[in-house]
């Protein structure tokens, strides 16, 4: 495909964008930013949680697994909700749920109640990113889609940065309850902002009325989205690229760096921060590249997976007791590319589906990385317990899922790009006959 691929061209009826679009979309991004702070706060509190609730590695991983299980399971229902109810209603419900989940986690006196709170948080978190993608599609021209998606993810990583820089320090300065309860106030702030100022779409760009046919509508939306090879390719791209960094940041990175590599908690925290900063930098670069050169999507995806696997293997199998600091730094920089690479999955699904199916298709794509993350979080916890904390064996489970994902990407890529090219030709022909 040429660098001026059709999915990035303006078509009649495209939203105008502009400053008002940035302001409205920014409110949605702020909600997502807070959701990421809450989601990743456990990543810097894993050792504290183990002490507080007196649990082993498997039980500790259950916190993140349950949260991601709820998140992944909610993706298609949330996509359907966004397509049918609009962004504002879904984001409002999400903000209420993840705020209650964070507050409940702060006050939980037992492991069981803490698990329930993380599940509630995961449910609310699940409603944010797809809503923000839909909001961007409703307020900005289609050619801005790849960059808008990457920038939204960049702000999400900024939320991760808040966790690594401030939540970790607050835990040691103020304690568990004060830190988590205090952070929940941010949820109330963004809830007020979205209720007062967020709009689903600009005037004159209302979506077509949704079908209200109950279960038949749901089946039709899911089946039509899944039939598109671009949707399935997008899901496998997300599956294969996102999870190594997610597993590292969400739970196992800090214990690996402290227990297996012999680093202090402060140094390990700095390396986690490096992953986040690298993610933000790669997000801007990948967004610009894909917006200008759509054919770069597959090379960027496969290149990121390959380099990640090589660095991951070099770090965990390094001969000697500990990997050198330079190798851990390079690993963390490369892990920063995983999140931006996962966003490429949405860039395969977006041109494959019409506007009325964007939420459902995005939900299918977004399931991929979180299913992979949930599976790996569980596998690492079980293997650590079974091997007396052998991180080399536990972290090697990453390669199994990467191999599965790459095989599916290679299987679907040519079919998806061929169909996308045909969609593009049809869109251009139709656009010629639409009065501007």
N, C-alpha and C positions, 0 to 999 in steps of 0.2 A: 504494500500500500504506500502511496505517496505521503509526504509529510503533511499535506493539506487534506487529510482524511475527512470524510463527510461528517462524522459525528461531532467535529469541532466547528462546523460552519454554522452561521446564523441562518435560521429559517423563518419564514413569515410566522408571526405569533410569538416569537421569542420574547421573554420578559426583558425590560430595558436595562436592568441593573441600576447603577448609580449610587449616590450617597445614601438615599433612603433604604435601598436594598441592603447596603452594608450595615446600617444601624439595626434593621430588623433581624437580619441574619446573625448579627453579632450577639443579640440577646439569646438566640438559640444556641450559639456556640458557647456562651457563658454558662448555660445550663449543662451542656456537655462537659465543659471544663470542670465544674464542680462534681459531676458524676464520676469523672476520672480520678479526682482527688480521693473521693470516698472509695472507689474500686481498688485503687492501688495503695491505700493507707495500710492495708494488712501486709504488703510486701516489706515495709520497713519495721513492722511490728510483729513479725513472725516469731522471733525468739521470745519477745515479751508475752505473746499470746500462749506459747507453749508453757511458760512459767506460770502465767495467770490461771490457766485452765488445767494445768498438770496433764498435758497430752504428749504423745510421741509423734514421730514424723508423719505416720499415716493419718492420724487424727488431725494433725495440723493441716495437712494437705486437703482434708475434707472441707475446711472453710472455703478455700478457693475453688475446689471442685464443685461444691454445691452452688456457690455463687455463679460460676460459669455454666453449670448445668441449667440453672434457671435462665440465665442470660441467653444461652444458645436455644433452649426450648421455646423462648419467647419471641425469637426473631421473626418467624413467619406470622404468628398472630399479630405482632406489632406492625409488620409490614402491611397486613390487611387492614389493621386499625387506621394506620396513617392514610392509606388509599381511600378509606371510607369516611373517616371522621375528620381528617385534617391534622395539621401539625400541632396547633395550639392545644387542643384537647389532650392529645397523647403526651405532649411534653409536660403539661400541667400534672397529669396523673403520675408521670415518671418522677417529677421533682418531689411530689408529696411522698411517694414510696421510698425513694432513696434517702430522703432526709429522715424519715421515720426509721429506716434501717440503720443509718449511721448513729442516730441517737440511741436506738435499742442496743446496738453493739457496745456503746459506751457504758450503758447501765446494766448489762447482762451479768448476773451473778454466777451463771453456770455455763458449761460448754453447750448444752442443748439450746438454751435461750440465745446464746451467741450465734449458733448455727442458723436459727430461725431468723435472726436479724440480718445476717449476711444474705440469706435467701431473699428477704424482702428488698434489701439493697440491690441485689442482682436483678430483680424484677423491674425496679425503677430505672436502673442503669440501662437495661435492655431497650427502653423506650426513647433513649436520647439520640444515638448516632443516626439511626435511620431517619428520624424526624428532622435532624439537621441537614442530612443529604437532600431530603425532600424539600425542605425550606429553601436551600440553595438552588435547586432546580426550578422552583416557582418564582424566584426573585432575580436570577441571573441568566444571561443567554447561554445556550447549550455549549458554545465554544469555551466557556469558562468552567465547565463541569470538572475536568481533571484538576485544575488549579484550586478551585473552591473546595473540592473534597480533600486535597492534601493540606490546605490551610486549616480546615476544620480539624483534621487529625493532628496538625501541629499544635493547635491550642489545647487539644486533649493531652498531648505529651507535656505541655506546660503544666497541666494539672498533676501529671506524674512527677514533674520537677518539684512542685510544691510539697508533695508527699515526701520525696527523698530529702529535701532541704529543711522543711519546717516541721512536718509531722514527727519525723524521727527525733529531732531536737526537743520538741515539745513533750514527747513521751518521757524523756529523761528529766526534763525540767519541771513538768507539771503533773505527770502521772497519767495513767490510762483514762480514767473517767473524765477528767477535765479536758484532756486533749481531744478525745473523740466527741464529747458533748459540745465543746466549743466549736469544733469544725462544722458541726451540723447546722450552725447558724447561717453558714454560707448557702445552704439549701433554701432557707427561708428567704434570703435576699433575692436569689434568682427566681424564685417562685413569684414574688411580688412583681419583679420586672417583667416577666413574661405575661402575667395577667394584665398588666397595665398597657404594655406597648407592643406585644407581638401580634402580627397579622399573618394569616396563612399565605396570602398572595397579594400582589398589587392590583389596584382597580383595573378592570378590563381584561384580566388574565385569570378569570375564574376557571377551574377545571370543569370538565363535563360532569353532569350529575352521576353519582355512583349508582350502580345497580343495587337494588335491595331485594335480593332473592335468597337470603339466608344461606344455608349450606351449599346450595347450588352455585351461588356467587363465589364462595370461598374455594370450592373445588375448581371452578373455572379459572380463577386467578392463579392458584398454585400450579395447576396443570399447564396453563398457557405459559407461565414464566419458566417452568422446569423444562418444557419442550425446547426452549431456545438453547442451543449449544453455548451461546455466549453467557447465559446465566450459570450453567454448570461449569464452564471454564472459569468464570469469575469466582465461583465457590471454591474450586480446587486451588486457584492461585492464592486466595485468602487463607485457605487451609495450610498450604505448604510454606508460606512466607512468614506469617505472623507469629506462630507459636513459640519459636525458640526465644525470642526477646520477651514475649509475654510470660513464659514460664520463669525466665531469669528475673524479671522485674516484679512479677506478682508475688512470688514466694521463695524460690529456691536460689536466687542469685546471692543474697546476703549470706545464708548458711554455707553455700559452696565457697565463697570467698573467705569467710572467717574460719570455718571448720576444716575445709579441704586444702585451702591455699595459705592458711596461717596469717591472714591479714587482720588488722585491727578493725573494729566496727566502723570507725571514722573513715579509714582508707577504703573499706568496702563500700561505704555510703557514697564516697566520691566517685568510685567506679560506676555505681548505679546512676549517679547524676550524669556521668559522661555518656552513658547509653541514651539517656533522655535528650541531652544536648545534641548528640549526633543524630538522633531521630529527627529533631526539629530542622537541622541543617539539610539532611537528606530529603526531608519532605518538600522543602522549597525547590531543591534541584530536580527531584523526580517529577514534581508537578509541572515545572516549566518544560522539561524535556517531553513529557507525554502530551502536553497541550500543543506543542509544535510539531512533534513527530510521533504520530499514533503507532507507527510500525515498531517503535522502540519498546512497546509494552512487554512482549515476550522475552526479548533479550535482557531487559532489566530484571524481569522476574527470575529467569533461570540463572542469570549471573549472580543475583543476590543470594539465591539458594545455594549455589555452588561455593561461593566464597564463605558464606556462613558455616556450611558443613566443614570446610577445610579448617577454618579457624577454631571451630568448636572441637574438632578432633585433635588439633594441635595442642589445645589447652588441656583437655582432660587426659590425653595419653602422653603428655610430655614426660620424657624419662627423668626420673628424680622425684623428690618428695613434693616440690611445688613448681608450678610454671613461673617463668621470669615475669617481672612486672610489665616489661614492654609487650609481651605476648597477651597478657590480660588486658592491657590498654587497647591493643589492636582488636582483640575480640569484642570489647565493649563498643568500640567505634563501629565495627561491622554489624553488631547486633542492632545498632541504631538504624540501619537501613531496612530492617525487617518490617517495621510498621508502614513506612512509605511504600514498600513493595507490595504489601497486602492491599493497599488502596487501589492498586492496578486492577484488582478483581472487579471493583465497581465500574471501572472504565471499560471492561469487557461486557458487563451486564447492561450498562446504561443504554448504549446504542441498539442493543438487541430487543429492548422492550419499549412499548409506547408509554406516554406519561401516566396513564391510569394504572399501569402495573409497576411503576418504579419502586414503590414502597415494598411490594411483595418480592420483587426480584432482589432488591437490596437486602431484604431479610434473609433470603436463601443464601446469598453470598456471605453475609456477615456471620452465618452459622459456622462456616468452614473453619476459620481460625480459632474460634472458641471451642469447637468440638476437639480440634487437635490439641489446644492448650489444656483442656480439661483431661483428656486422655493422658497427656504427658505428665501433668501434675500428679495424677493418681499413680502412674507407673513409677515415677521417680520416688514418691513416698514409700510405695510398697517395696521397691528394690533397695532403698536405703535401709529399711527395717530388716529385710531378708539377708542383706550382705554386710551387716554391721557397719553401716554408713560408708560404703564404698561408692564414692561419687563417680568414679570412672565407669563402673557398670551401670549405675542408675542414669547418668546423663547420656550414655550411649543409646538409650531408648529413643532419643530424638531422631536418629538416622533412619529408623524404621518408618516413621511417618513421613519424613522427607522423601524417601524413596517411593512410597505410595503416591504422594502428591505429584511428584515429577512425572511419574508414569501416566497419570490422568491428564495432566497439562499437555503432554506430548500427544496423547490420544485425541484430545478435543480441539487443539489449537487450529488446525487447518480447516476443520468443519466450521468452527465458529467464525473465523475471519472471512471465509468464503460467503457465509450467510450474511455477515455484516456488510460486505461489499455489495451484495445484492440489495439489501435494505437501503443502502446509500443511493444506489441508482434509482430505486423507486421513489425515494424522498426527493431527489433532485427533479425527477420528471413531474411529480405532483406539485412541487414548489413553483415550477414554471407556470402552472395554470392557476395559481392562487393570487388574486389581486392584492397588491401591497398598499 
